Amino acid sequence: MFSGLELTLLLLGCAVLGVVAFRMMHLPPMLGYLTVGILLGPHAMALAENSAITHTLGEMGVVFLMFSIGLEFSMPQLVAMRRIVFGLGLAQVLVTIAATMSIATLIAYSANAAFNIGWQGGFALGGAIAMSSTAIVSKMLTERLELESQHGRRIIGILLFQDLAVVPLLILIPALARDPEHIAQTLGWATLKASVVLLLLFFIGHKLMRRWFTVVVKRRSQELFMLNILLVTLGAAWITEQAGLSLALGAFVAGMLISETQYKHQVEEDIK
């Protein structure tokens, strides 16, 4: 098994070679990353095992990507997108789950018993199909300079709802296989906890962010400013994870809160 440094060097080296090869074929860099990940992953060459180190490296990449995307948004923009997030996003998840359950039911009636996964299996499969990779889709939109376009914002809105929908789905799917007596209580508690955390991040975090960044900037230290960005990003990601939400959602919220301060452009330049 590789050490953390050796695994990082292996992934970086192979990623560089993969992206160069795919760019020479005039293909998107994302395909190079995916191909390298598949080849090095546990189901192919198994050079990068499914370990805690690999998992952490992947999570950190998604966290910082979503933070940089959050810098392109603001609270007023998110409020304006509420119909997309809770309208289009909700419709996408529900329609996908309903369609998958219908197909599973038709297969069960038309095929033998081996293909009968039941409506519970159809629901679980539909929930999995309804989810998209926020990291991959947002990265492709960024590379194509389509993040600020109308369809780009609609896609981001759907992705945000999918991140929120993970919480009830992770509660509902295991509950379908056992006694659902306490499912309503568990789901209600998880929803309440997630709502409180997001409200605290949006409203209290919004007020504190400007004051705190002003204090940091007055120290006139570039290193301190960068450390503060890392602290805010990882801190918000940790808070949302503790609430049962995704790390990526917390990082996105952190970027969005910073985008409403006067230090947004300085943060963008430091990231570059």
Helices and strands as residue ranges (DSSP letters): H 4-24, H 29-40, H 52-70, H 75-80, H 82-83, I 84-88, H 89-110, G 113-115, H 118-130, H 134-143, H 150-175, G 180-182, H 183-199, I 200-204, H 205-217, H 222-242, H 247-259, H 264-271
